[in-house]
Amino acid sequence: MNMRPDPLRLRDGVARSMSVARPAAPAPMPVAAAPLHDARVLTQGGVQARIALDGQVYALRITRAGKLILTK
């Protein structure tokens, strides 16, 4: 005979579900819908480019390790 308590039952004897309702995650954006820009073209073969957005200027930099850094 199994003497261990049922993990789905509380002290009041009422069965509880272990599942929790979660909101559905938004569908990922299709890859083809987003424009693709080559960072080396944006930097014109260099390592830095300036990008303007709503009157703000950002700096895009390619590191020696080949990573991108975007700063304000």
C-alpha positions in Angstrom: 0.0 0.0 0.0 1.4 3.4 -1.0 1.5 5.7 2.1 2.9 8.8 0.3 0.5 11.8 0.0 -0.9 12.6 -3.4 0.9 15.8 -4.6 -2.3 16.9 -6.4 -4.4 16.8 -3.2 -4.4 19.5 -0.5 -5.2 19.0 3.1 -8.9 19.6 2.5 -8.9 16.5 0.2 -9.8 18.5 -2.9 -7.8 17.6 -6.0 -5.9 20.5 -7.6 -4.4 20.8 -11.1 -0.7 21.5 -11.3 -1.1 23.3 -14.6 -1.2 27.1 -14.7 -2.9 29.0 -17.4 -0.5 31.2 -19.3 -1.3 33.8 -22.0 -0.3 32.7 -25.5 3.0 34.0 -26.7 2.9 36.3 -29.7 3.8 34.7 -33.0 7.4 35.4 -34.0 7.9 37.9 -36.8 8.6 36.2 -40.1 12.2 36.7 -41.1 11.2 37.9 -44.6 9.1 40.7 -43.2 12.1 42.5 -41.5 14.6 44.4 -43.7 18.1 43.0 -43.6 21.1 45.4 -43.7 24.7 44.3 -43.9 26.7 46.1 -41.1 29.8 46.3 -43.3 27.8 48.1 -45.9 26.4 50.5 -43.3 29.9 51.2 -42.1 31.2 51.5 -45.7 33.9 49.0 -45.0 35.0 50.7 -41.7 34.1 49.9 -38.2 31.7 52.7 -37.3 28.5 54.2 -38.7 26.1 56.9 -37.4 22.3 56.1 -37.4 19.6 58.8 -36.9 16.2 58.1 -35.3 13.7 60.8 -34.4 16.4 63.4 -34.1 18.7 61.2 -32.0 22.0 60.0 -33.4 23.3 56.6 -32.5 26.7 55.0 -33.1 27.0 51.5 -34.5 30.4 50.0 -34.0 31.9 46.6 -35.1 34.3 45.3 -32.5 37.5 43.4 -33.2 35.7 40.2 -32.2 33.1 40.9 -34.9 30.2 41.9 -32.5 28.0 44.9 -32.9 27.6 47.7 -30.3 24.9 50.3 -30.7 25.2 53.4 -28.4 23.4 56.7 -28.1 
